[in-house]
């Protein structure tokens, strides 16, 4: 299982591109990754060890805060033009 990377979520963005949330077993935890792809599958960006993305609204991304010891604490990020 530690060698399999699974697709967990897709998030469509306003420009037609999308984010793919991936997960891979690493010990007892899941290691999350994030791919930014065009509709035809061209890779725009890759974050191999990203925090878990919970939601995307417009250019705003909502991640689980990986450093938080309490649940339901999020980090917010924005996509830059051209990224």
N, CA, C and O atoms as a Maestro MAE file, in Angstrom:
{
 s_m_m2io_version
 :::
 2.0.0
}

f_m_ct {
 s_m_title
 :::
 protein
 m_atom[332] {
  # First column is atom index #
  i_m_mmod_type
  r_m_x_coord
  r_m_y_coord
  r_m_z_coord
  i_m_residue_number
  s_m_chain_name
  s_m_pdb_residue_name
  s_m_pdb_atom_name
  i_m_atomic_number
  :::
  1 25 0.808 -1.204 0.000 1 A "UNK " " N  " 7
  2 3 0.000 0.000 0.000 1 A "UNK " " CA " 6
  3 2 0.849 1.266 0.000 1 A "UNK " " C  " 6
  4 15 0.395 2.303 -0.484 1 A "UNK " " O  " 8
  5 25 2.065 1.210 0.527 2 A "UNK " " N  " 7
  6 3 2.881 2.415 0.605 2 A "UNK " " CA " 6
  7 2 3.377 2.875 -0.758 2 A "UNK " " C  " 6
  8 15 3.869 3.996 -0.885 2 A "UNK " " O  " 8
  9 25 3.259 2.037 -1.774 3 A "UNK " " N  " 7
  10 3 3.700 2.444 -3.102 3 A "UNK " " CA " 6
  11 2 2.555 2.920 -3.980 3 A "UNK " " C  " 6
  12 15 2.799 3.396 -5.089 3 A "UNK " " O  " 8
  13 25 1.313 2.807 -3.520 4 A "UNK " " N  " 7
  14 3 0.162 3.247 -4.302 4 A "UNK " " CA " 6
  15 2 -0.175 4.695 -3.978 4 A "UNK " " C  " 6
  16 15 -0.200 5.092 -2.813 4 A "UNK " " O  " 8
  17 25 -0.429 5.467 -5.003 5 A "UNK " " N  " 7
  18 3 -0.926 6.828 -4.840 5 A "UNK " " CA " 6
  19 2 -2.352 6.848 -5.366 5 A "UNK " " C  " 6
  20 15 -2.604 6.492 -6.517 5 A "UNK " " O  " 8
  21 25 -3.287 7.268 -4.513 6 A "UNK " " N  " 7
  22 3 -4.703 7.254 -4.856 6 A "UNK " " CA " 6
  23 2 -5.236 8.664 -5.025 6 A "UNK " " C  " 6
  24 15 -4.782 9.590 -4.353 6 A "UNK " " O  " 8
  25 25 -6.200 8.828 -5.922 7 A "UNK " " N  " 7
  26 3 -6.883 10.106 -6.097 7 A "UNK " " CA " 6
  27 2 -8.010 10.182 -5.060 7 A "UNK " " C  " 6
  28 15 -8.831 9.270 -4.963 7 A "UNK " " O  " 8
  29 25 -8.044 11.275 -4.288 8 A "UNK " " N  " 7
  30 3 -9.069 11.442 -3.258 8 A "UNK " " CA " 6
  31 2 -10.113 12.484 -3.634 8 A "UNK " " C  " 6
  32 15 -11.290 12.313 -3.315 8 A "UNK " " O  " 8
  33 25 -9.716 13.546 -4.297 9 A "UNK " " N  " 7
  34 3 -10.661 14.619 -4.616 9 A "UNK " " CA " 6
  35 2 -10.222 15.365 -5.858 9 A "UNK " " C  " 6
  36 15 -9.040 15.387 -6.199 9 A "UNK " " O  " 8
  37 25 -11.189 15.981 -6.537 10 A "UNK " " N  " 7
  38 3 -10.941 16.902 -7.646 10 A "UNK " " CA " 6
  39 2 -11.603 18.223 -7.302 10 A "UNK " " C  " 6
  40 15 -12.724 18.254 -6.793 10 A "UNK " " O  " 8
  41 25 -10.906 19.314 -7.583 11 A "UNK " " N  " 7
  42 3 -11.430 20.654 -7.326 11 A "UNK " " CA " 6
  43 2 -11.303 21.462 -8.614 11 A "UNK " " C  " 6
  44 15 -10.191 21.755 -9.053 11 A "UNK " " O  " 8
  45 25 -12.433 21.823 -9.222 12 A "UNK " " N  " 7
  46 3 -12.439 22.613 -10.450 12 A "UNK " " CA " 6
  47 2 -12.223 24.075 -10.109 12 A "UNK " " C  " 6
  48 15 -12.786 24.583 -9.140 12 A "UNK " " O  " 8
  49 25 -11.409 24.749 -10.902 13 A "UNK " " N  " 7
  50 3 -11.096 26.154 -10.693 13 A "UNK " " CA " 6
  51 2 -11.774 26.998 -11.773 13 A "UNK " " C  " 6
  52 15 -12.118 26.480 -12.835 13 A "UNK " " O  " 8
  53 25 -11.969 28.296 -11.510 14 A "UNK " " N  " 7
  54 3 -12.700 29.162 -12.456 14 A "UNK " " CA " 6
  55 2 -12.094 29.218 -13.860 14 A "UNK " " C  " 6
  56 15 -12.825 29.420 -14.830 14 A "UNK " " O  " 8
  57 25 -10.785 29.045 -13.990 15 A "UNK " " N  " 7
  58 3 -10.155 29.125 -15.308 15 A "UNK " " CA " 6
  59 2 -10.278 27.827 -16.107 15 A "UNK " " C  " 6
  60 15 -9.756 27.741 -17.219 15 A "UNK " " O  " 8
  61 25 -10.960 26.812 -15.558 16 A "UNK " " N  " 7
  62 3 -11.124 25.535 -16.244 16 A "UNK " " CA " 6
  63 2 -10.103 24.490 -15.837 16 A "UNK " " C  " 6
  64 15 -10.294 23.306 -16.116 16 A "UNK " " O  " 8
  65 25 -9.030 24.896 -15.188 17 A "UNK " " N  " 7
  66 3 -8.059 23.928 -14.697 17 A "UNK " " CA " 6
  67 2 -8.617 23.278 -13.434 17 A "UNK " " C  " 6
  68 15 -9.677 23.672 -12.947 17 A "UNK " " O  " 8
  69 25 -7.913 22.294 -12.910 18 A "UNK " " N  " 7
  70 3 -8.401 21.638 -11.705 18 A "UNK " " CA " 6
  71 2 -7.241 21.153 -10.845 18 A "UNK " " C  " 6
  72 15 -6.115 20.983 -11.311 18 A "UNK " " O  " 8
  73 25 -7.563 20.938 -9.567 19 A "UNK " " N  " 7
  74 3 -6.606 20.419 -8.591 19 A "UNK " " CA " 6
  75 2 -6.994 18.979 -8.281 19 A "UNK " " C  " 6
  76 15 -8.172 18.666 -8.107 19 A "UNK " " O  " 8
  77 25 -5.993 18.109 -8.213 20 A "UNK " " N  " 7
  78 3 -6.198 16.703 -7.871 20 A "UNK " " CA " 6
  79 2 -5.524 16.458 -6.534 20 A "UNK " " C  " 6
  80 15 -4.309 16.614 -6.407 20 A "UNK " " O  " 8
  81 25 -6.317 16.069 -5.527 21 A "UNK " " N  " 7
  82 3 -5.773 15.730 -4.210 21 A "UNK " " CA " 6
  83 2 -5.444 14.246 -4.224 21 A "UNK " " C  " 6
  84 15 -6.319 13.420 -4.485 21 A "UNK " " O  " 8
  85 25 -4.198 13.901 -3.948 22 A "UNK " " N  " 7
  86 3 -3.773 12.514 -3.915 22 A "UNK " " CA " 6
  87 2 -3.374 12.141 -2.489 22 A "UNK " " C  " 6
  88 15 -3.095 13.007 -1.660 22 A "UNK " " O  " 8
  89 25 -3.353 10.856 -2.226 23 A "UNK " " N  " 7
  90 3 -2.933 10.373 -0.926 23 A "UNK " " CA " 6
  91 2 -2.153 9.082 -1.064 23 A "UNK " " C  " 6
  92 15 -2.414 8.256 -1.939 23 A "UNK " " O  " 8
  93 25 -1.191 8.936 -0.173 24 A "UNK " " N  " 7
  94 3 -0.346 7.749 -0.174 24 A "UNK " " CA " 6
  95 2 -0.083 7.349 1.267 24 A "UNK " " C  " 6
  96 15 0.202 8.205 2.105 24 A "UNK " " O  " 8
  97 25 -0.174 6.064 1.566 25 A "UNK " " N  " 7
  98 3 0.055 5.579 2.915 25 A "UNK " " CA " 6
  99 2 1.529 5.740 3.273 25 A "UNK " " C  " 6
  100 15 2.408 5.305 2.528 25 A "UNK " " O  " 8
  101 25 1.790 6.364 4.413 26 A "UNK " " N  " 7
  102 3 3.158 6.506 4.911 26 A "UNK " " CA " 6
  103 2 3.115 6.146 6.391 26 A "UNK " " C  " 6
  104 15 2.806 6.986 7.236 26 A "UNK " " O  " 8
  105 25 3.428 4.897 6.694 27 A "UNK " " N  " 7
  106 3 3.275 4.405 8.056 27 A "UNK " " CA " 6
  107 2 1.795 4.350 8.397 27 A "UNK " " C  " 6
  108 15 0.994 3.804 7.637 27 A "UNK " " O  " 8
  109 25 1.435 4.919 9.541 28 A "UNK " " N  " 7
  110 3 0.032 4.936 9.972 28 A "UNK " " CA " 6
  111 2 -0.723 6.148 9.434 28 A "UNK " " C  " 6
  112 15 -1.935 6.249 9.620 28 A "UNK " " O  " 8
  113 25 -0.031 7.060 8.777 29 A "UNK " " N  " 7
  114 3 -0.628 8.312 8.292 29 A "UNK " " CA " 6
  115 2 -0.754 8.303 6.772 29 A "UNK " " C  " 6
  116 15 -0.114 7.508 6.083 29 A "UNK " " O  " 8
  117 25 -1.589 9.200 6.269 30 A "UNK " " N  " 7
  118 3 -1.663 9.446 4.831 30 A "UNK " " CA " 6
  119 2 -0.812 10.668 4.502 30 A "UNK " " C  " 6
  120 15 -0.883 11.687 5.189 30 A "UNK " " O  " 8
  121 25 -0.017 10.561 3.461 31 A "UNK " " N  " 7
  122 3 0.751 11.701 2.959 31 A "UNK " " CA " 6
  123 2 -0.021 12.257 1.772 31 A "UNK " " C  " 6
  124 15 -0.261 11.551 0.792 31 A "UNK " " O  " 8
  125 25 -0.411 13.531 1.864 32 A "UNK " " N  " 7
  126 3 -1.223 14.160 0.838 32 A "UNK " " CA " 6
  127 2 -0.342 14.820 -0.209 32 A "UNK " " C  " 6
  128 15 0.758 15.282 0.094 32 A "UNK " " O  " 8
  129 25 -0.822 14.859 -1.420 33 A "UNK " " N  " 7
  130 3 -0.168 15.557 -2.513 33 A "UNK " " CA " 6
  131 2 -1.210 16.333 -3.289 33 A "UNK " " C  " 6
  132 15 -2.409 16.094 -3.151 33 A "UNK " " O  " 8
  133 25 -0.745 17.266 -4.108 34 A "UNK " " N  " 7
  134 3 -1.664 18.093 -4.868 34 A "UNK " " CA " 6
  135 2 -1.087 18.339 -6.254 34 A "UNK " " C  " 6
  136 15 0.074 18.724 -6.392 34 A "UNK " " O  " 8
  137 25 -1.904 18.113 -7.284 35 A "UNK " " N  " 7
  138 3 -1.529 18.387 -8.670 35 A "UNK " " CA " 6
  139 2 -2.452 19.460 -9.226 35 A "UNK " " C  " 6
  140 15 -3.656 19.441 -8.970 35 A "UNK " " O  " 8
  141 25 -1.896 20.387 -9.980 36 A "UNK " " N  " 7
  142 3 -2.681 21.405 -10.685 36 A "UNK " " CA " 6
  143 2 -2.559 21.079 -12.165 36 A "UNK " " C  " 6
  144 15 -1.464 21.120 -12.725 36 A "UNK " " O  " 8
  145 25 -3.687 20.754 -12.803 37 A "UNK " " N  " 7
  146 3 -3.695 20.293 -14.193 37 A "UNK " " CA " 6
  147 2 -4.617 21.131 -15.054 37 A "UNK " " C  " 6
  148 15 -5.590 21.710 -14.570 37 A "UNK " " O  " 8
  149 25 -4.294 21.189 -16.348 38 A "UNK " " N  " 7
  150 3 -5.192 21.808 -17.328 38 A "UNK " " CA " 6
  151 2 -6.239 20.775 -17.729 38 A "UNK " " C  " 6
  152 15 -6.068 19.589 -17.449 38 A "UNK " " O  " 8
  153 25 -7.321 21.205 -18.380 39 A "UNK " " N  " 7
  154 3 -8.344 20.239 -18.811 39 A "UNK " " CA " 6
  155 2 -7.808 19.134 -19.727 39 A "UNK " " C  " 6
  156 15 -8.357 18.033 -19.749 39 A "UNK " " O  " 8
  157 25 -6.739 19.419 -20.484 40 A "UNK " " N  " 7
  158 3 -6.178 18.390 -21.358 40 A "UNK " " CA " 6
  159 2 -5.105 17.544 -20.664 40 A "UNK " " C  " 6
  160 15 -4.468 16.709 -21.306 40 A "UNK " " O  " 8
  161 25 -4.899 17.754 -19.342 41 A "UNK " " N  " 7
  162 3 -3.987 16.913 -18.568 41 A "UNK " " CA " 6
  163 2 -2.573 17.433 -18.418 41 A "UNK " " C  " 6
  164 15 -1.729 16.752 -17.836 41 A "UNK " " O  " 8
  165 25 -2.290 18.626 -18.930 42 A "UNK " " N  " 7
  166 3 -0.935 19.182 -18.782 42 A "UNK " " CA " 6
  167 2 -0.717 19.611 -17.336 42 A "UNK " " C  " 6
  168 15 -1.567 20.282 -16.750 42 A "UNK " " O  " 8
  169 25 0.414 19.228 -16.765 43 A "UNK " " N  " 7
  170 3 0.724 19.538 -15.374 43 A "UNK " " CA " 6
  171 2 1.226 20.976 -15.249 43 A "UNK " " C  " 6
  172 15 2.217 21.351 -15.876 43 A "UNK " " O  " 8
  173 25 0.535 21.778 -14.434 44 A "UNK " " N  " 7
  174 3 0.935 23.158 -14.180 44 A "UNK " " CA " 6
  175 2 1.801 23.270 -12.933 44 A "UNK " " C  " 6
  176 15 2.733 24.073 -12.886 44 A "UNK " " O  " 8
  177 25 1.491 22.462 -11.926 45 A "UNK " " N  " 7
  178 3 2.246 22.487 -10.674 45 A "UNK " " CA " 6
  179 2 2.010 21.183 -9.921 45 A "UNK " " C  " 6
  180 15 1.012 20.493 -10.128 45 A "UNK " " O  " 8
  181 25 2.959 20.869 -9.042 46 A "UNK " " N  " 7
  182 3 2.825 19.683 -8.197 46 A "UNK " " CA " 6
  183 2 3.385 19.991 -6.821 46 A "UNK " " C  " 6
  184 15 4.483 20.532 -6.690 46 A "UNK " " O  " 8
  185 25 2.623 19.643 -5.800 47 A "UNK " " N  " 7
  186 3 3.067 19.742 -4.408 47 A "UNK " " CA " 6
  187 2 3.017 18.335 -3.833 47 A "UNK " " C  " 6
  188 15 1.948 17.885 -3.421 47 A "UNK " " O  " 8
  189 25 4.150 17.622 -3.792 48 A "UNK " " N  " 7
  190 3 4.116 16.212 -3.392 48 A "UNK " " CA " 6
  191 2 3.805 15.983 -1.910 48 A "UNK " " C  " 6
  192 15 3.315 14.909 -1.559 48 A "UNK " " O  " 8
  193 25 4.066 16.928 -1.051 49 A "UNK " " N  " 7
  194 3 3.795 16.756 0.383 49 A "UNK " " CA " 6
  195 2 2.987 17.954 0.881 49 A "UNK " " C  " 6
  196 15 3.414 18.670 1.786 49 A "UNK " " O  " 8
  197 25 1.823 18.160 0.283 50 A "UNK " " N  " 7
  198 3 0.958 19.292 0.628 50 A "UNK " " CA " 6
  199 2 0.060 18.923 1.799 50 A "UNK " " C  " 6
  200 15 -0.187 17.740 2.030 50 A "UNK " " O  " 8
  201 25 -0.433 19.905 2.539 51 A "UNK " " N  " 7
  202 3 -1.472 19.599 3.525 51 A "UNK " " CA " 6
  203 2 -2.745 19.159 2.804 51 A "UNK " " C  " 6
  204 15 -2.877 19.376 1.599 51 A "UNK " " O  " 8
  205 25 -3.665 18.556 3.514 52 A "UNK " " N  " 7
  206 3 -4.923 18.105 2.911 52 A "UNK " " CA " 6
  207 2 -5.760 19.301 2.503 52 A "UNK " " C  " 6
  208 15 -6.050 20.177 3.319 52 A "UNK " " O  " 8
  209 25 -6.146 19.333 1.240 53 A "UNK " " N  " 7
  210 3 -7.016 20.382 0.720 53 A "UNK " " CA " 6
  211 2 -8.459 19.975 0.980 53 A "UNK " " C  " 6
  212 15 -8.888 18.900 0.561 53 A "UNK " " O  " 8
  213 25 -9.211 20.831 1.670 54 A "UNK " " N  " 7
  214 3 -10.588 20.512 2.015 54 A "UNK " " CA " 6
  215 2 -11.595 21.183 1.086 54 A "UNK " " C  " 6
  216 15 -12.673 20.641 0.845 54 A "UNK " " O  " 8
  217 25 -11.246 22.368 0.561 55 A "UNK " " N  " 7
  218 3 -12.196 23.083 -0.291 55 A "UNK " " CA " 6
  219 2 -11.442 24.071 -1.170 55 A "UNK " " C  " 6
  220 15 -10.361 24.542 -0.818 55 A "UNK " " O  " 8
  221 25 -12.035 24.373 -2.317 56 A "UNK " " N  " 7
  222 3 -11.513 25.408 -3.215 56 A "UNK " " CA " 6
  223 2 -12.711 26.220 -3.678 56 A "UNK " " C  " 6
  224 15 -13.692 25.681 -4.191 56 A "UNK " " O  " 8
  225 25 -12.609 27.521 -3.486 57 A "UNK " " N  " 7
  226 3 -13.693 28.415 -3.925 57 A "UNK " " CA " 6
  227 2 -13.044 29.570 -4.671 57 A "UNK " " C  " 6
  228 15 -12.359 30.403 -4.077 57 A "UNK " " O  " 8
  229 25 -13.265 29.609 -5.968 58 A "UNK " " N  " 7
  230 3 -12.587 30.607 -6.780 58 A "UNK " " CA " 6
  231 2 -11.088 30.354 -6.735 58 A "UNK " " C  " 6
  232 15 -10.630 29.243 -7.004 58 A "UNK " " O  " 8
  233 25 -10.319 31.397 -6.390 59 A "UNK " " N  " 7
  234 3 -8.867 31.234 -6.284 59 A "UNK " " CA " 6
  235 2 -8.417 31.015 -4.842 59 A "UNK " " C  " 6
  236 15 -7.223 31.078 -4.552 59 A "UNK " " O  " 8
  237 25 -9.366 30.759 -3.932 60 A "UNK " " N  " 7
  238 3 -9.046 30.566 -2.521 60 A "UNK " " CA " 6
  239 2 -9.085 29.083 -2.181 60 A "UNK " " C  " 6
  240 15 -10.051 28.385 -2.489 60 A "UNK " " O  " 8
  241 25 -8.016 28.614 -1.540 61 A "UNK " " N  " 7
  242 3 -7.893 27.207 -1.164 61 A "UNK " " CA " 6
  243 2 -7.897 27.091 0.357 61 A "UNK " " C  " 6
  244 15 -7.286 27.905 1.049 61 A "UNK " " O  " 8
  245 25 -8.580 26.087 0.868 62 A "UNK " " N  " 7
  246 3 -8.696 25.859 2.304 62 A "UNK " " CA " 6
  247 2 -8.047 24.516 2.647 62 A "UNK " " C  " 6
  248 15 -8.540 23.458 2.257 62 A "UNK " " O  " 8
  249 25 -6.940 24.576 3.378 63 A "UNK " " N  " 7
  250 3 -6.182 23.393 3.758 63 A "UNK " " CA " 6
  251 2 -6.355 23.100 5.245 63 A "UNK " " C  " 6
  252 15 -6.567 24.016 6.040 63 A "UNK " " O  " 8
  253 25 -6.265 21.830 5.623 64 A "UNK " " N  " 7
  254 3 -6.160 21.463 7.032 64 A "UNK " " CA " 6
  255 2 -4.802 21.950 7.513 64 A "UNK " " C  " 6
  256 15 -3.798 21.753 6.828 64 A "UNK " " O  " 8
  257 25 -4.759 22.580 8.678 65 A "UNK " " N  " 7
  258 3 -3.497 23.061 9.244 65 A "UNK " " CA " 6
  259 2 -2.711 21.860 9.769 65 A "UNK " " C  " 6
  260 15 -3.108 21.262 10.769 65 A "UNK " " O  " 8
  261 25 -1.603 21.493 9.115 66 A "UNK " " N  " 7
  262 3 -0.868 20.291 9.524 66 A "UNK " " CA " 6
  263 2 -0.162 20.432 10.872 66 A "UNK " " C  " 6
  264 15 0.209 19.425 11.476 66 A "UNK " " O  " 8
  265 25 0.030 21.647 11.350 67 A "UNK " " N  " 7
  266 3 0.729 21.852 12.624 67 A "UNK " " CA " 6
  267 2 -0.214 21.956 13.818 67 A "UNK " " C  " 6
  268 15 0.232 21.996 14.965 67 A "UNK " " O  " 8
  269 25 -1.492 21.999 13.553 68 A "UNK " " N  " 7
  270 3 -2.466 22.167 14.630 68 A "UNK " " CA " 6
  271 2 -2.670 20.856 15.386 68 A "UNK " " C  " 6
  272 15 -2.723 19.784 14.783 68 A "UNK " " O  " 8
  273 25 -2.779 20.948 16.664 69 A "UNK " " N  " 7
  274 3 -3.063 19.773 17.487 69 A "UNK " " CA " 6
  275 2 -4.556 19.622 17.745 69 A "UNK " " C  " 6
  276 15 -4.986 18.626 18.327 69 A "UNK " " O  " 8
  277 25 -5.347 20.599 17.320 70 A "UNK " " N  " 7
  278 3 -6.793 20.529 17.485 70 A "UNK " " CA " 6
  279 2 -7.431 20.356 16.103 70 A "UNK " " C  " 6
  280 15 -6.893 20.846 15.111 70 A "UNK " " O  " 8
  281 25 -8.573 19.664 16.030 71 A "UNK " " N  " 7
  282 3 -9.222 19.475 14.723 71 A "UNK " " CA " 6
  283 2 -9.881 20.765 14.238 71 A "UNK " " C  " 6
  284 15 -10.083 21.707 15.005 71 A "UNK " " O  " 8
  285 25 -10.202 20.782 12.980 72 A "UNK " " N  " 7
  286 3 -10.949 21.878 12.354 72 A "UNK " " CA " 6
  287 2 -10.215 23.208 12.337 72 A "UNK " " C  " 6
  288 15 -10.857 24.258 12.362 72 A "UNK " " O  " 8
  289 25 -8.910 23.194 12.296 73 A "UNK " " N  " 7
  290 3 -8.137 24.419 12.122 73 A "UNK " " CA " 6
  291 2 -7.612 24.399 10.689 73 A "UNK " " C  " 6
  292 15 -6.957 23.446 10.267 73 A "UNK " " O  " 8
  293 25 -7.907 25.464 9.951 74 A "UNK " " N  " 7
  294 3 -7.586 25.485 8.530 74 A "UNK " " CA " 6
  295 2 -6.565 26.574 8.217 74 A "UNK " " C  " 6
  296 15 -6.408 27.533 8.972 74 A "UNK " " O  " 8
  297 25 -5.881 26.409 7.100 75 A "UNK " " N  " 7
  298 3 -4.997 27.414 6.504 75 A "UNK " " CA " 6
  299 2 -5.612 27.827 5.185 75 A "UNK " " C  " 6
  300 15 -6.156 26.998 4.456 75 A "UNK " " O  " 8
  301 25 -5.526 29.109 4.880 76 A "UNK " " N  " 7
  302 3 -6.108 29.621 3.647 76 A "UNK " " CA " 6
  303 2 -4.973 30.105 2.735 76 A "UNK " " C  " 6
  304 15 -4.035 30.762 3.187 76 A "UNK " " O  " 8
  305 25 -5.077 29.769 1.452 77 A "UNK " " N  " 7
  306 3 -4.085 30.195 0.463 77 A "UNK " " CA " 6
  307 2 -4.817 30.670 -0.782 77 A "UNK " " C  " 6
  308 15 -5.970 30.305 -1.009 77 A "UNK " " O  " 8
  309 25 -4.155 31.471 -1.576 78 A "UNK " " N  " 7
  310 3 -4.719 31.942 -2.839 78 A "UNK " " CA " 6
  311 2 -3.804 31.541 -3.982 78 A "UNK " " C  " 6
  312 15 -2.580 31.557 -3.856 78 A "UNK " " O  " 8
  313 25 -4.414 31.186 -5.085 79 A "UNK " " N  " 7
  314 3 -3.654 30.894 -6.296 79 A "UNK " " CA " 6
  315 2 -3.226 32.196 -6.943 79 A "UNK " " C  " 6
  316 15 -4.006 33.147 -7.001 79 A "UNK " " O  " 8
  317 25 -2.020 32.248 -7.421 80 A "UNK " " N  " 7
  318 3 -1.534 33.410 -8.158 80 A "UNK " " CA " 6
  319 2 -1.856 33.236 -9.627 80 A "UNK " " C  " 6
  320 15 -1.939 32.115 -10.129 80 A "UNK " " O  " 8
  321 25 -2.035 34.339 -10.304 81 A "UNK " " N  " 7
  322 3 -2.239 34.294 -11.749 81 A "UNK " " CA " 6
  323 2 -1.009 33.678 -12.399 81 A "UNK " " C  " 6
  324 15 0.123 34.036 -12.072 81 A "UNK " " O  " 8
  325 25 -1.239 32.758 -13.314 82 A "UNK " " N  " 7
  326 3 -0.128 32.117 -14.001 82 A "UNK " " CA " 6
  327 2 0.455 30.931 -13.261 82 A "UNK " " C  " 6
  328 15 1.438 30.354 -13.726 82 A "UNK " " O  " 8
  329 25 -0.121 30.537 -12.107 83 A "UNK " " N  " 7
  330 3 0.429 29.381 -11.383 83 A "UNK " " CA " 6
  331 2 -0.354 28.127 -11.680 83 A "UNK " " C  " 6
  332 15 -0.033 27.060 -11.158 83 A "UNK " " O  " 8
  :::
 }
 m_bond[331] {
  # First column is bond index #
  i_m_from
  i_m_to
  i_m_order
  :::
  1 1 2 1
  2 2 3 1
  3 3 4 2
  4 3 5 1
  5 5 6 1
  6 6 7 1
  7 7 8 2
  8 7 9 1
  9 9 10 1
  10 10 11 1
  11 11 12 2
  12 11 13 1
  13 13 14 1
  14 14 15 1
  15 15 16 2
  16 15 17 1
  17 17 18 1
  18 18 19 1
  19 19 20 2
  20 19 21 1
  21 21 22 1
  22 22 23 1
  23 23 24 2
  24 23 25 1
  25 25 26 1
  26 26 27 1
  27 27 28 2
  28 27 29 1
  29 29 30 1
  30 30 31 1
  31 31 32 2
  32 31 33 1
  33 33 34 1
  34 34 35 1
  35 35 36 2
  36 35 37 1
  37 37 38 1
  38 38 39 1
  39 39 40 2
  40 39 41 1
  41 41 42 1
  42 42 43 1
  43 43 44 2
  44 43 45 1
  45 45 46 1
  46 46 47 1
  47 47 48 2
  48 47 49 1
  49 49 50 1
  50 50 51 1
  51 51 52 2
  52 51 53 1
  53 53 54 1
  54 54 55 1
  55 55 56 2
  56 55 57 1
  57 57 58 1
  58 58 59 1
  59 59 60 2
  60 59 61 1
  61 61 62 1
  62 62 63 1
  63 63 64 2
  64 63 65 1
  65 65 66 1
  66 66 67 1
  67 67 68 2
  68 67 69 1
  69 69 70 1
  70 70 71 1
  71 71 72 2
  72 71 73 1
  73 73 74 1
  74 74 75 1
  75 75 76 2
  76 75 77 1
  77 77 78 1
  78 78 79 1
  79 79 80 2
  80 79 81 1
  81 81 82 1
  82 82 83 1
  83 83 84 2
  84 83 85 1
  85 85 86 1
  86 86 87 1
  87 87 88 2
  88 87 89 1
  89 89 90 1
  90 90 91 1
  91 91 92 2
  92 91 93 1
  93 93 94 1
  94 94 95 1
  95 95 96 2
  96 95 97 1
  97 97 98 1
  98 98 99 1
  99 99 100 2
  100 99 101 1
  101 101 102 1
  102 102 103 1
  103 103 104 2
  104 103 105 1
  105 105 106 1
  106 106 107 1
  107 107 108 2
  108 107 109 1
  109 109 110 1
  110 110 111 1
  111 111 112 2
  112 111 113 1
  113 113 114 1
  114 114 115 1
  115 115 116 2
  116 115 117 1
  117 117 118 1
  118 118 119 1
  119 119 120 2
  120 119 121 1
  121 121 122 1
  122 122 123 1
  123 123 124 2
  124 123 125 1
  125 125 126 1
  126 126 127 1
  127 127 128 2
  128 127 129 1
  129 129 130 1
  130 130 131 1
  131 131 132 2
  132 131 133 1
  133 133 134 1
  134 134 135 1
  135 135 136 2
  136 135 137 1
  137 137 138 1
  138 138 139 1
  139 139 140 2
  140 139 141 1
  141 141 142 1
  142 142 143 1
  143 143 144 2
  144 143 145 1
  145 145 146 1
  146 146 147 1
  147 147 148 2
  148 147 149 1
  149 149 150 1
  150 150 151 1
  151 151 152 2
  152 151 153 1
  153 153 154 1
  154 154 155 1
  155 155 156 2
  156 155 157 1
  157 157 158 1
  158 158 159 1
  159 159 160 2
  160 159 161 1
  161 161 162 1
  162 162 163 1
  163 163 164 2
  164 163 165 1
  165 165 166 1
  166 166 167 1
  167 167 168 2
  168 167 169 1
  169 169 170 1
  170 170 171 1
  171 171 172 2
  172 171 173 1
  173 173 174 1
  174 174 175 1
  175 175 176 2
  176 175 177 1
  177 177 178 1
  178 178 179 1
  179 179 180 2
  180 179 181 1
  181 181 182 1
  182 182 183 1
  183 183 184 2
  184 183 185 1
  185 185 186 1
  186 186 187 1
  187 187 188 2
  188 187 189 1
  189 189 190 1
  190 190 191 1
  191 191 192 2
  192 191 193 1
  193 193 194 1
  194 194 195 1
  195 195 196 2
  196 195 197 1
  197 197 198 1
  198 198 199 1
  199 199 200 2
  200 199 201 1
  201 201 202 1
  202 202 203 1
  203 203 204 2
  204 203 205 1
  205 205 206 1
  206 206 207 1
  207 207 208 2
  208 207 209 1
  209 209 210 1
  210 210 211 1
  211 211 212 2
  212 211 213 1
  213 213 214 1
  214 214 215 1
  215 215 216 2
  216 215 217 1
  217 217 218 1
  218 218 219 1
  219 219 220 2
  220 219 221 1
  221 221 222 1
  222 222 223 1
  223 223 224 2
  224 223 225 1
  225 225 226 1
  226 226 227 1
  227 227 228 2
  228 227 229 1
  229 229 230 1
  230 230 231 1
  231 231 232 2
  232 231 233 1
  233 233 234 1
  234 234 235 1
  235 235 236 2
  236 235 237 1
  237 237 238 1
  238 238 239 1
  239 239 240 2
  240 239 241 1
  241 241 242 1
  242 242 243 1
  243 243 244 2
  244 243 245 1
  245 245 246 1
  246 246 247 1
  247 247 248 2
  248 247 249 1
  249 249 250 1
  250 250 251 1
  251 251 252 2
  252 251 253 1
  253 253 254 1
  254 254 255 1
  255 255 256 2
  256 255 257 1
  257 257 258 1
  258 258 259 1
  259 259 260 2
  260 259 261 1
  261 261 262 1
  262 262 263 1
  263 263 264 2
  264 263 265 1
  265 265 266 1
  266 266 267 1
  267 267 268 2
  268 267 269 1
  269 269 270 1
  270 270 271 1
  271 271 272 2
  272 271 273 1
  273 273 274 1
  274 274 275 1
  275 275 276 2
  276 275 277 1
  277 277 278 1
  278 278 279 1
  279 279 280 2
  280 279 281 1
  281 281 282 1
  282 282 283 1
  283 283 284 2
  284 283 285 1
  285 285 286 1
  286 286 287 1
  287 287 288 2
  288 287 289 1
  289 289 290 1
  290 290 291 1
  291 291 292 2
  292 291 293 1
  293 293 294 1
  294 294 295 1
  295 295 296 2
  296 295 297 1
  297 297 298 1
  298 298 299 1
  299 299 300 2
  300 299 301 1
  301 301 302 1
  302 302 303 1
  303 303 304 2
  304 303 305 1
  305 305 306 1
  306 306 307 1
  307 307 308 2
  308 307 309 1
  309 309 310 1
  310 310 311 1
  311 311 312 2
  312 311 313 1
  313 313 314 1
  314 314 315 1
  315 315 316 2
  316 315 317 1
  317 317 318 1
  318 318 319 1
  319 319 320 2
  320 319 321 1
  321 321 322 1
  322 322 323 1
  323 323 324 2
  324 323 325 1
  325 325 326 1
  326 326 327 1
  327 327 328 2
  328 327 329 1
  329 329 330 1
  330 330 331 1
  331 331 332 2
  :::
 }
}
